[in-house]
Amino acid sequence: MGAYTVKVLGIAAGYSHTLIATAEGVCTFGGNDCGQLGHGNFRRVLGPKWVAGMPGVAVAAGGFHTVMCTDVGQVFTCGYAYSGQLGHGTRDEVEVIPRLVEALVGRKVVTVAAGSSHTAVVTEGGQVLTFGAGGRGRLGHGSTRDKLTPQLVAALAGKKVTAVACAISHTTVCTDAGLFYTLGDGQRGQQGDWTAEYDVYKKQNICYA
């Protein structure tokens, strides 16, 4: 990042790559087998390198994909979309340069999250949209089907979500009312409801934070 100090706004780590959102832009480094660093190639980078023209304020790293959110709420993705997790309407695509998620144009996104093969975003109004791999119901749409473009999570309608996190096969959100919801796989207890099963809809629990 050079011989000077920049203000860090957000950080994320994927399977083999790292992201830093700063007041001056986004830096990425690490593994780049699928173009997830956004530098226009597949070469690994051993130290922080600026992503050209990317004024991101929030970042998320999946297994082999990257999600970047700008200060005006636009979302860009790059890397491998084998399940549609880039949100561009196709699967098995590779984007080596951050590409605008056109399906989100008109929505101001403020928070992003990425699992190994799915993505979630939160809008300024607290709506949640998810896309990518739908196995075990991790997208929260009442099915296990993949979604190739961002889709509103209808089960959370009327809730104002303030935070979201994605893992391998489940998603968690927290609302402004302090309620915590989980979507997807719970076979190892990760839904926090004292059961070991998966639910393609949602579970409501106490928010301990």
Secondary structure, DSSP 8 states (H G I E B T S, - for coil): --SS---EEEEEE-SSEEEEEETTEEEEEE--TTSTT-SSS---EEEEEE-TT--EEEEEE-SSEEEEEETTS-EEEEEEETTSTT-SS-SSEEEEEEEE-GGGTTS-EEEEEE-SSEEEEEETTS-EEEEE--GGGTT-SSS---EEEEEE-GGGTT--EEEEEE-SSEEEEEETTSEEEEEE--TTSTTSSS----EEEEEEEE---
